[in-house]
Amino acid sequence: MTVLSEEQVFQKRIDDGEKVEPKDWMPEAYRKTLIRQIGQHAHSEIVGQLPESNWITRAPTLERKANLLAKVQDEAGHGLYLYCAAETLGISRDDMIDMLHNGKMKYSSIFNYPTLTWADVGAIGWLVDGAAIMNQVPLQRTSYGPYARAMVRICKEESFHQRQGFQIMLIMASGTDDQKNMAQDAVNRFWYPSLMMFGPSDKNSVHSEQSMAWKIKMNTNDELRQKDNTNDLIFDIPYIISYISEFITLKTGDLIFTGTPAGVGATQGKLLKDGDILSTTIEEIGTMKNKCVRISDHSNSSFIPEFIKGKMPSKEND
């Protein structure tokens, strides 16, 4: 008979997908890692209000003012949710703020960048909040219960922030030359800092390996792949069906497409090659595998649509 240590029993619970709750036994290193990560996350939400709050009184319309005010309030709320989650680990909010002030905790440095124009507010919503969503959605499955539950609401609200930012950029990109230039300048300045939100390479991270083992962190820094779960949907399936049903009547056999998970190859320069095996799996349904084959001469491939061959379809075939 093998007797497992407390650490081994704890790791088995993590491996089995169980949630760790505040009164459960946990290794001290697990607790400290959570405090570091949740504390940094909470500080980032609070500090993240500051660059955009400067534009509440200067937003171009009353609607934009109201939207931005609501967003700033949301970010403050996110910080409070996270401080509360961290407090279940035995640390006070005041202690975390003191640690931030004396350099023992950090916040995301992207919030040190100034918002010079109204377009910056759009770029932050589109790029910065977009990067945050990609990092945070998997944290809804993190191993520590209070943190995972806080992330559910945070991710739903962040999705609205990202859409608001995209709408601002879309309107400006369709506006005057000055507006287009302002939008492009904002994207140029916030693009690279947004990429830095995904963290350093694993080889340069002293925490990544252990955090992955404890499921405090759900994705590595080195490879972003398309792997997702319906539990990660920002809006669950019943809500999606209910929302769509407000506009149309769904019938048997209708399909609802909710968009692709993060990791689209074209955005990362990782395209399929000749001989690659594309394996697609849906739990409890099965796996479909397709081998990629290079077609050197598209003109001899009758099954390829005309527009892929470089020819526009005729009006008769529209």
Long-range contacts (C-beta under 8 A, 24 or more apart in sequence): 11-213, 11-214, 14-143, 14-213, 14-214, 14-215, 18-143, 19-143, 19-144, 19-145, 19-148, 20-143, 20-144, 20-145, 21-145, 21-146, 22-88, 22-89, 22-145, 22-146, 29-210, 30-214, 30-216, 31-89, 31-90, 33-207, 33-210, 33-211, 33-214, 33-216, 34-86, 34-89, 34-144, 34-147, 34-216, 35-86, 35-89, 35-91, 35-96, 36-105, 36-207, 37-211, 37-216, 37-217, 38-82, 38-85, 38-86, 38-89, 38-147, 39-82, 39-86, 39-91, 39-96, 39-99, 39-100, 39-105, 40-105, 40-106, 40-107, 40-108, 41-82, 42-78, 42-79, 42-82, 42-83, 42-86, 42-96, 43-79, 43-96, 43-97, 43-100, 43-105, 43-106, 43-107, 44-107, 44-108, 44-111, 45-75, 45-76, 45-78, 45-79, 45-82, 46-75, 46-76, 46-79, 46-107, 47-107, 47-108, 47-111, 48-75, 48-107, 48-108, 48-111, 49-75, 49-76, 50-111, 51-111, 51-113, 51-114, 51-115, 51-120, 51-124, 52-115, 52-121, 52-124, 54-115, 55-115, 55-118, 55-121, 58-118, 59-118, 59-121, 60-118, 64-168, 67-164, 68-121, 71-125, 71-160, 71-161, 71-164, 74-157, 74-160, 74-161, 77-157, 78-154, 78-157, 78-158, 81-150, 81-153, 81-154, 82-147, 82-150, 82-154, 84-146, 84-150, 85-144, 85-146, 85-147, 85-150, 88-146, 108-197, 109-193, 109-196, 110-190, 110-193, 110-194, 110-196, 110-197, 113-189, 113-190, 113-193, 117-182, 117-185, 117-186, 118-168, 118-182, 119-168, 119-169, 119-172, 119-179, 119-182, 119-183, 119-185, 119-186, 120-186, 120-189, 120-190, 121-165, 121-168, 122-165, 122-166, 122-167, 122-168, 122-169, 122-172, 122-183, 122-186, 123-165, 123-169, 123-183, 123-186, 123-187, 123-189, 123-190, 124-165, 124-190, 125-161, 125-162, 125-163, 125-164, 125-165, 125-166, 125-168, 126-162, 126-165, 126-166, 126-168, 126-169, 127-165, 127-187, 127-190, 127-191, 127-194, 128-190, 128-193, 128-194, 128-197, 129-158, 129-161, 129-162, 129-165, 130-162, 130-165, 130-194, 131-194, 131-195, 131-197, 131-198, 132-158, 132-197, 133-158, 133-159, 133-162, 133-234, 134-198, 134-224, 134-262, 135-197, 135-198, 135-219, 137-232, 137-234, 138-218, 138-219, 138-232, 139-218, 140-231, 140-232, 141-215, 141-218, 141-229, 141-231, 141-232, 142-215, 142-216, 142-217, 142-218, 143-214, 143-215, 143-216, 144-216, 155-234, 156-234, 156-235, 159-234, 159-235, 198-224, 224-262, 224-263, 224-268, 225-263, 226-260, 226-261, 226-262, 226-263, 226-264, 227-261, 227-263, 228-261, 228-262, 233-258
